[in-house]
Amino acid sequence: MKRVAILGGGPAGAFAAEQLASAGLKVILFDEKLAWEKPCGGGLTFKAYNQYPFLIDNAMPKRLVTETVLGAPKAGTVTLKLGDPLLIYSRFDLNRLLLERAGNAGVEIEKARVNAMSRYGSGWQLRTSSGVADADFCIVATGARNPLRDVGTELKPEDTMSALGYYIPGDQERIDIQFLPGLEGYIWIFPRCGHLSVGICGKGAPAALLRKRLEQYMTERDLPWKGATFYSHLLPSLDTGSWKKNRVAGDGWMAVGDAAGLVDPITGEGLYYAIRSADLAARSLLSEVGGAAEKTVEYRRLLRRDFTGDLEFGSRLAKRVFLGSFLFGSVPARMVQFTRRSPRFSAIMQDLFAGRQPYLGLKKRLFRNLNGSLYEIGMSLGFSRLVPRKARA
C-alpha cells in the first residue's frame, strides 16, 4: 500500500492521518476548511484524555469543568461534582491541534474538497476542487453530511437527531443539562473558551419545534438569543436495527467518526468515538492480516469488540432514558432526585459522565445498587424512623 487518502480533516481524519504517517505510509489529507470553529461540541471526557494523554498535555487553550447541573420537570435541579473533569476546547483549537500533529508526522495536507471518488484498478481516483489525485486506500472522515453516497454509513431519517442552538457571549463554571417532557433529547449550556454554546438536541422532533422550545428556555433564563449566531447540525443517532448493518467499511475504504455513524445515541458524544475509530482504522491498515479486504474485516471486528456493541445497546436504552417512567415518575426526574439523595447513584452518574460506565453493564449495576440507593434516599428524606433499628445498624 503506497498512498492513503484521508477525506476530511476533522478530529477523526486528522488523527487517522497522523497514525498512518507516523508508521511510514505516504498520506494525503483533503479538507476544504481545515481548522474551523463549530459552536457546539468540543467536550472530551476523562475516557478520551486518559486514553490519549496528548489531548490534555498540550499548549492549546482549554478549560476543565468540574460541575454539571442536571434539571428535570417536577424534580428541580441537582449539582453533580465531577471527580474527573470534562475537558473543553473550542473546535477551532482542537482541530488545529490534531492537524498540526498530522503535519508534523509527515502528512501532506491539501485545502480542497473531494467531490467524487471512483475505483481505478485496485486503487482510487479522487476528483477534488483543485484537481485529480490517486490513492491506494481511502479513509472517509467527511462527517454526518457525507456527500460521497457510496461510502460511509447510510443514514435514514430515523438514524439521525437534530442539534441546534445559539453561540452567545458569556461565561460560567458549570455545564447545565435540562431534560424536557416528551423529548428524546435535552437542552445544554456548554461553557467554552470565550463564549457559551446554548443548544438543544432531539430525535424524532421537527427542527422548528426544537428551536421554539430552546428559545422559550433561554427567554425564561434571560439568555439573549435574539440577534445571536444560530447554528444547526445533523448528528448520527443510529436506531438499534441499523447498528449491525452499519456500512463502516468496504472495498478499499474505511469510514471513521460521524461518517461511520459512530456517535453515542443517548448523549450525542462523538469526539471520543471519532478519535478511537481513527485509531482502530489505522491499526487495521497497519496490521499483518492479509490484504485490503481482510483489513476491512479486521476493522469491523475491532470496532465491535471495542465500542459499537455498547453503543448498539445504548440505542435500546435511549427512549427509556428520556421518555420512560420509574417509581411513578419520569426517568429524568428520578435521575435528578436519586443523584441528589443517593451517593451510590451519584457515583454511577459520575462514571457515566467520565465514560467509565458502559451501557452494557449499566442495568446490572443499577439493580445491584437499587436497594442501597433507596435506603440512602429514605434516610436523606428523614424517614429513619421508618427503618428498623437492625437495618440501620
Secondary structure, DSSP 8 states (H G I E B T S, - for coil): --EEEEE--SHHHHHHHHHHHHTT-EEEEE-SSSS---SS--EE-HHHHHHSGGGTSSSS--EEEEEEEEEETTTEEEEEEEEEEEEE--HHHHHHHHHHHHHHTT-EEE---EEEEEEETTEEEEEETTEEEEESEEEE---SS-S-TTSS----GGGEEEEEEEEES---SSEEEE--TT-SEEEEEEEETTEEEEEEEESSS-HHHHHHHHHHHHHHTT---TTSEEEEEEEE---HHHHTT---EETTEEE-GGGGT-S-TTT---HHHHHHHHHHHHHHHHSSSSSHHHHHHHHHHHHIIIIIHHHHHHHHHHHHHHH-EETTEEHHHHHHHHHHH-HHHHHHHHHHHHT-S-GGGHHHHHHHHHHHHHHHHHHHTT-GGGS-HHHH-
